[in-house]
Amino acid sequence: MFNKKIEKAINDQINAEMWSAYLYLSMAAQCHELGYGGMANWFEIQFKEEQDHAQIFYNYIISRGGRVTLKPIEKVQTEWKDALAMFENTLEHEKVVTSLINDLFALATKEKDYATQSMLKWFIDEQVEEEENARALIDSLKMINGNGYGLYMLDKELAARTYTQASPLTSEE
């Protein structure tokens, strides 16, 4: 039987991942509004990845014989001062998600749920990458310092990002 504490915590994580997806879709919408199609592309891919993460947790609960309980998604922010503020918000948000994943791993350790610990290792590695990517984009935007040509070049670079379905079975993202 699937541990009920872990089942509840993973259901909460599904909601957090869907909230993250919604947040990134909101950021993409504002990027479109500002004419940053490349940045919008970057956030739309983040949106899809967060949905994938929720699906992985959903599938995991089912595979363990648990019950998925979907909850309402809380309202997200819809406006930021500029692109830098969006990516700074992204980094802060990813730090929160890292904390949630770490808490899940700590619970799985406490409950001696080795299968859940194993599954969560992929998410732990994923969060290191997520935070690193956000930091790199913040650094780029700070170097650009509002320069129109720099923003154009970064936007063009982010437009080239492609979507690869997230999976705990591979290290690709």
Contacts in CASP RR format, 6 or more apart in sequence:
PFRMAT RR
TARGET T0000
AUTHOR 0000-0000-0000
METHOD contacts of the structure
MODEL  1
MFNKKIEKAINDQINAEMWSAYLYLSMAAQCHELGYGGMANWFEIQFKEE
QDHAQIFYNYIISRGGRVTLKPIEKVQTEWKDALAMFENTLEHEKVVTSL
INDLFALATKEKDYATQSMLKWFIDEQVEEEENARALIDSLKMINGNGYG
LYMLDKELAARTYTQASPLTSEE
1 65 0 8 1.000
2 61 0 8 1.000
2 64 0 8 1.000
2 65 0 8 1.000
2 66 0 8 1.000
3 111 0 8 1.000
3 113 0 8 1.000
3 116 0 8 1.000
5 107 0 8 1.000
5 111 0 8 1.000
6 104 0 8 1.000
6 107 0 8 1.000
6 108 0 8 1.000
6 111 0 8 1.000
6 113 0 8 1.000
6 116 0 8 1.000
7 61 0 8 1.000
7 64 0 8 1.000
7 66 0 8 1.000
7 67 0 8 1.000
9 103 0 8 1.000
9 104 0 8 1.000
9 107 0 8 1.000
10 57 0 8 1.000
10 60 0 8 1.000
10 61 0 8 1.000
10 104 0 8 1.000
10 116 0 8 1.000
11 61 0 8 1.000
11 68 0 8 1.000
11 69 0 8 1.000
11 70 0 8 1.000
11 71 0 8 1.000
12 71 0 8 1.000
13 57 0 8 1.000
13 100 0 8 1.000
13 101 0 8 1.000
13 104 0 8 1.000
14 54 0 8 1.000
14 57 0 8 1.000
14 58 0 8 1.000
14 61 0 8 1.000
14 68 0 8 1.000
14 70 0 8 1.000
15 70 0 8 1.000
15 71 0 8 1.000
15 73 0 8 1.000
16 97 0 8 1.000
16 100 0 8 1.000
17 50 0 8 1.000
17 51 0 8 1.000
17 53 0 8 1.000
17 54 0 8 1.000
17 57 0 8 1.000
17 97 0 8 1.000
18 50 0 8 1.000
18 51 0 8 1.000
18 54 0 8 1.000
18 73 0 8 1.000
19 73 0 8 1.000
19 74 0 8 1.000
19 76 0 8 1.000
20 46 0 8 1.000
20 50 0 8 1.000
20 53 0 8 1.000
20 93 0 8 1.000
20 97 0 8 1.000
21 46 0 8 1.000
21 47 0 8 1.000
21 48 0 8 1.000
21 50 0 8 1.000
21 51 0 8 1.000
21 54 0 8 1.000
22 47 0 8 1.000
22 73 0 8 1.000
22 76 0 8 1.000
23 76 0 8 1.000
23 77 0 8 1.000
23 93 0 8 1.000
24 43 0 8 1.000
24 44 0 8 1.000
24 46 0 8 1.000
24 47 0 8 1.000
24 50 0 8 1.000
24 90 0 8 1.000
25 43 0 8 1.000
25 44 0 8 1.000
25 47 0 8 1.000
26 76 0 8 1.000
26 77 0 8 1.000
26 78 0 8 1.000
27 43 0 8 1.000
27 46 0 8 1.000
27 80 0 8 1.000
27 86 0 8 1.000
27 89 0 8 1.000
27 90 0 8 1.000
28 39 0 8 1.000
28 40 0 8 1.000
28 41 0 8 1.000
28 43 0 8 1.000
28 44 0 8 1.000
28 47 0 8 1.000
29 40 0 8 1.000
29 78 0 8 1.000
30 78 0 8 1.000
30 79 0 8 1.000
30 80 0 8 1.000
30 86 0 8 1.000
31 37 0 8 1.000
31 38 0 8 1.000
31 39 0 8 1.000
31 40 0 8 1.000
31 43 0 8 1.000
31 83 0 8 1.000
31 86 0 8 1.000
32 40 0 8 1.000
34 83 0 8 1.000
36 83 0 8 1.000
36 151 0 8 1.000
36 155 0 8 1.000
37 155 0 8 1.000
37 158 0 8 1.000
37 159 0 8 1.000
38 155 0 8 1.000
38 156 0 8 1.000
38 158 0 8 1.000
38 159 0 8 1.000
38 161 0 8 1.000
39 83 0 8 1.000
39 86 0 8 1.000
39 154 0 8 1.000
39 155 0 8 1.000
39 158 0 8 1.000
41 158 0 8 1.000
41 159 0 8 1.000
41 161 0 8 1.000
42 137 0 8 1.000
42 158 0 8 1.000
42 161 0 8 1.000
43 86 0 8 1.000
45 161 0 8 1.000
45 162 0 8 1.000
45 163 0 8 1.000
46 90 0 8 1.000
48 163 0 8 1.000
48 165 0 8 1.000
49 163 0 8 1.000
49 166 0 8 1.000
49 173 0 8 1.000
52 165 0 8 1.000
52 166 0 8 1.000
52 167 0 8 1.000
53 123 0 8 1.000
53 126 0 8 1.000
53 166 0 8 1.000
56 166 0 8 1.000
56 167 0 8 1.000
56 168 0 8 1.000
58 68 0 8 1.000
60 116 0 8 1.000
60 119 0 8 1.000
61 67 0 8 1.000
61 68 0 8 1.000
62 68 0 8 1.000
64 115 0 8 1.000
77 89 0 8 1.000
80 86 0 8 1.000
80 89 0 8 1.000
83 141 0 8 1.000
83 151 0 8 1.000
84 138 0 8 1.000
84 141 0 8 1.000
84 142 0 8 1.000
87 134 0 8 1.000
87 137 0 8 1.000
87 138 0 8 1.000
87 141 0 8 1.000
88 138 0 8 1.000
90 134 0 8 1.000
90 137 0 8 1.000
91 131 0 8 1.000
91 134 0 8 1.000
91 135 0 8 1.000
91 138 0 8 1.000
94 127 0 8 1.000
94 130 0 8 1.000
94 131 0 8 1.000
94 134 0 8 1.000
95 131 0 8 1.000
97 127 0 8 1.000
97 130 0 8 1.000
98 127 0 8 1.000
98 128 0 8 1.000
98 130 0 8 1.000
98 131 0 8 1.000
101 120 0 8 1.000
101 123 0 8 1.000
101 124 0 8 1.000
101 127 0 8 1.000
102 124 0 8 1.000
104 116 0 8 1.000
104 120 0 8 1.000
104 123 0 8 1.000
105 117 0 8 1.000
105 120 0 8 1.000
105 121 0 8 1.000
105 124 0 8 1.000
108 114 0 8 1.000
108 116 0 8 1.000
108 117 0 8 1.000
108 120 0 8 1.000
109 117 0 8 1.000
119 168 0 8 1.000
122 168 0 8 1.000
123 168 0 8 1.000
125 171 0 8 1.000
126 166 0 8 1.000
126 173 0 8 1.000
129 173 0 8 1.000
137 154 0 8 1.000
140 154 0 8 1.000
141 154 0 8 1.000
144 150 0 8 1.000
144 151 0 8 1.000
144 154 0 8 1.000
164 172 0 8 1.000
164 173 0 8 1.000
166 173 0 8 1.000
END
